[in-house]
Amino acid sequence: KPGARVETRIDENKMAGEFILIVDDEELARRQAEASLKRVGFKTATAASGKTALEIIREAPPDLLLTDIRMPEMDGLDLLARARQFKPDLTAIFISAYGTSDNIMRALQMGVSNFLLKPFTGAELERAVQEALRKAQAAQETARLRTVAPLLPLMKLFSTPGELPALGNSLAATLANEGKIDYCAIFLYEEFLNGAEEKEAEKPELKALASFAGPAAQAFSPRSFPVLRLASRAIEVGRTQVFKRSSEVETDKLAQGDTVPGAIAVVPVMLNGKGVGAIVASRAALDRPFLPEEREMLEVVAGQLAGQLEVRRLRDNLAERNERLRLFAGRFVSTQEEEKRRLAERILSELLPPLTLSRQNVQTYVQKVRTASDLIKTEERLHNLVNQTKKLAQDLRPLNLEEFGLNAALRQYVRDLSEAPNARSHPFFRVEGDEIPRLPNTVEVALFRAAQDAINNAVQHAAGSEIVVTARVKGKRNMSQVAEIEIRDRGPGFNLKASVTNRASAQVGLVAMQERLLLVGAKCDISSTPGQGTRITLSYQIPDEG
């Protein structure tokens, strides 16, 4: 059928280049089989005995073993059993001039259902090989999907936030349970465990992040299973290491009750081309080696773990830089405020007294000579200048803030705005619960300045509406507490997102306010709805007294 012919040709192209080992004690049979398979593109090797075939398999495992059942010294069934110690999923086709029920039963028990009876044609051999390879590919894909299935719960672990030790313990336990592994351990260099910077002068020390040992692994001998040395070796070579216990291991040299793992897989954790740790997995059973698909799964997990380490390293570096920036900004703000305080003191001590005295002198003289209109105007100007000087000093460094703290300074500021001549709005100040305690100088100044900006913005844009300034402390005493200052108005409101995008509205200054507060460890939350008003909340985590 045309359809079947196309299907066969596609399979042939896909299978071309597969390596097939032909084993037969008859030279003519070997040559004929080799010629037929080479003609359709397969790579081949031949062996006249099972011993020679094992030497080839040890060096280069084939994709398919084509072997005669009846051979001297080692028959085809024994050859396949030994070959599978090097490649557990090796596919085979048995050929023979005649077959017995015993041989057929043994072959079926070994998972081999492909037989060729001599004599056979080249076409029959080609079809048998293609069919066997097709079955092998399907079985390998099924095994791969079955092996990779545990990655789903593992990926959930990586997406769940948490500390590194907790992640390591969950990872080791899940790998062991999902992968049917008796022992699983994760090792990392100490710098990644405690976040310390690596010291070039000292040799990095490899330590266990987490480990899981099932019942079968409880008696593993430390001498025959040196996990730390195996992990160090995998990191050194930078690739997966797989070991399998020899069936002739000298168990009599072990302590009573000790056992040796049957199979071990060690996968390095590579970060930016550098080994930073390793995953060690082992099984007690000799007949359960780690398949290529399982090694692939462990390598994927190691790669994900490396990604987690990189994310955490970048996060820690960013947090450290932010803290340095915050401290620098705090020192900068503190220096600025200190200069303002000194300037305010000089204004109050050096400029204001002479101005006040001059005004008093002019005022006294005006009272005596009431017709001196120029002097009256001069007295008024001096009066205004004195008030402006006081306001300038107050703006530079509010005296109430320095002496009594945030609540007193805000209360006075709101009262001055409300009682000012021709005031457009009359904001109201209130305290909910306890007074805000004294905070670090830079924080108090930053919160007060931000509150000033927010109040002035409300007075300007919500004139005539209710404006309430609330100071509160959230949380219980002797526990985590937060100082909050809330400025709420019932003015026209605005679209915050549009204001930031357009960069053309005065409300963008509120967004800049958020950035300034972040530098001293405070926060500014802004919510506004057109037609309903604006709410600005300034907050700061109060440090513990201890």
BELMOZI-V642252 format. One record per backbone hydrogen bond with DSSP energy under -1.0 kcal/mol. NH is the residue of the N-H (numbers start at 1). CO is the residue of the C=O. Records with the same first field share a line. If there is no record, write none. Layout:
NH->CO + CO
//
This chain:
5->1
6->2
7->3
8->4
9->5
10->6
11->7
12->8
13->9
14->10
15->11
16->12
17->41
18->15
20->43
21->64
22->45
23->66
24->47
30->26
31->27
32->28
33->29
34->30
35->31
36->32
37->33
38->34
39->35
41->38
42->37
43->18
45->20
47->22
53->49
54->50
55->51
56->52
57->53
58->54
59->55
60->56
63->19
64->19
65->91
66->21
67->93
68->23
69->95
74->72
76->69
79->75
80->76
81->77
82->78
83->79
84->80
85->82
86->83
87->83
90->87
93->65
94->114
95->67
96->116
104->100
105->101
106->102
107->103
108->104
109->105
110->106
111->108
112->107
116->94
118->96
125->121
126->122
127->123
128->124
129->125
130->126
131->127
132->128
133->129
134->130
135->131
136->132
137->133
138->134
139->135
140->136
141->137
142->138
143->139
144->140
145->141
146->142
147->143
148->144
149->145
151->148
152->149
154->150
155->151
156->152
157->153
158->154
159->155
167->163
168->164
169->165
170->166
171->167
172->168
173->169
174->170
175->171
176->172
177->173
178->174
179->175
181->176
182->282
183->282
184->212
185->280
186->210
187->278
188->207
189->276
190->205
192->189
194->190
202->199
207->188
209->186
210->186
212->184
214->182
217->214
218->215
220->217
221->259
225->221
227->225
230->226
231->227
232->228
233->229
234->230
235->231
236->232
237->233
238->234
241->266
243->264
245->262
249->246
251->249
253->250
254->251
258->255
259->219
262->283
263->283
264->243
265->281
266->241
267->279
269->277
271->274
274->271
276->269
278->187
279->267
280->185
281->265
282->183
283->263
295->291
296->292
297->293
298->294
299->295
300->296
301->297
302->298
303->299
304->300
305->301
306->302
307->303
308->304
309->305
310->306
311->307
312->308
313->309
314->310
315->311
316->312
317->313
318->314
319->315
320->316
321->317
322->318
323->319
324->320
325->321
326->322
327->323
328->324
329->325
330->326
331->327
332->328
333->329
334->330
335->331
336->332
337->333
338->334
339->335
340->336
341->337
342->338
343->339
344->340
345->341
346->342
347->343
348->344
349->345
350->346
351->346
352->347
355->351
356->352
357->353
358->354
359->355
360->356
361->357
362->358
363->359
364->360
365->361
366->362
367->363
368->364
369->365
372->369
373->371
376->372
377->373
378->374
379->375
380->376
381->377
382->378
383->379
384->380
385->381
386->382
387->383
388->384
389->385
390->386
391->387
392->388
393->389
394->390
395->391
396->392
397->393
402->398
403->399
404->400
405->400
409->405
410->406
411->407
412->408
413->409
414->410
415->411
416->412
417->413
418->414
419->415
423->420
428->467
430->469
432->471
444->440
445->441
446->442
447->443
448->444
449->445
450->446
451->447
452->448
453->449
454->450
455->451
456->452
457->453
458->454
459->455
460->456
461->457
462->458
465->462
468->488
469->428
470->486
471->430
472->484
474->482
479->476
482->474
483->540
484->472
485->538
486->470
487->536
488->468
489->534
490->466
499->495
500->496
501->497
502->498
503->499
508->505
509->506
510->507
512->508
513->509
514->510
515->511
516->512
517->513
518->514
520->517
521->518
522->517
523->539
525->537
527->535
529->533
531->492
532->529
533->529
535->527
536->487
537->525
538->485
539->523
540->483
542->481
//
